[in-house]
Amino acid sequence: MVDGVEVISGRGHVTLVDLASSLRHALDRFSSGEDAAIDFTESAEVIQLRHDVNRVLITSSQHEWQVSVDREVLVSAFVEFVREAHFRLIEFLPELAENPVIRRLSSG
């Protein structure tokens, strides 16, 4: 949620690994000073994340809203989500620690 707008809905189905991987990719792009996008296997929607000084403008390919959030707040939320997803996946299935996709979640 950003300014009362549900950017990523809790009503649909997005796999934890897909969402965490998308957020990890967005973090990598942010650290390189690039814009990012979050897309979903289960939907055609793309969430665009564009730098605007110290804020990030967030738009959707399927909705009319546009919101912005402090860059550091967004990065912190993404980092926390990815770390927690990685922890939960490894806790549930320890052998996933050897999976390169899951291992990448812990990088950065």
N, C-alpha and C positions, 0 to 999 in steps of 0.2 A: 504494500500500500504506500502510495506517495500522495500527500495532500488529498486524501479521501478517494483516490483513484486506485482501483484494484488492477495493478499493472500485470501481475501474473495471477490468474484466478485459481482459487483453491477448489473450484468445482469440477475442473476437468481432470484428465489423467495425463500426468507427465512423469515419466520414470525418474527416480532419484538420480541415477547415473547420468541420464541425458541432461537434466537440469544442472547438476553439479559440474558436468563437463562444459556446458555452455557458459556457465559463470566463470569457471577457471580460464576458459579461452578469452572471455571479456576482460578478466583481470590482466592477462598477458598483454592484450592489446592496449589497455589503459597504461600499463607500465612502459609501453613503447610510445606513448603519446598519441595513440590512434583511437579512432572511434570504434565502437563494437556493435554487435547485434546478437540477439538471443533468438534462436529459432527452435521449433518444436517438431519432433518426428510425427506427433499425433495431430498436428494442425498446420495450416498454411500461414498462420500468423508469424510475423517477425517483429520483435521489439528492437527498435533502434536506440542506441545510446550514443549521443553526440556531445563532445566537449564544448563547453561555453564558459570560458575563463575558469572559475573554481567550482562550477556547477556542471551537472550532466543533464542534458535535455533528453527526455524519454518520450518516444512516440511509438505508435502501433500501426502496422500495416492494415489492420482491420477495424480500428476504432478512431474516432475523431479527436480524442483527448491529446493534450500535450502537457506534461508536467516536468518539473526540474527538481533536482535534489543536489545538496552539497556533495561534491566529488568524494571527499573523505568519508562521509557517512555511507555513501553507496559502496565504496570499496570495502569499508569495514564490514558492512552487512554481507557482501559477497564472500569475503574471506571467512567470516564466521560460519556461513552456510556451508561452504565447501569443506571446511575443516570438520564440521559436525557430520556432514554426509560421509566423509571418508572414515571417520571414527566409527560411525554406526555400521557401515558396510563391513569393515574389518572385524568389528565386534560380533556381528551376526555370522559372518563366514570368514574366519581367519585366513583361509587359503587365497582369498581375493587380494591379499597383500602382494602376491606375486604377479597379479594381472597388471600389464603396463598401463591400461586405461585408468584403473583404480590408483595405481602408484602415482600417476601424473596429478591426481587430485591433491596429493600431499606436497607437490612441488611449489616453490614460491613462497 
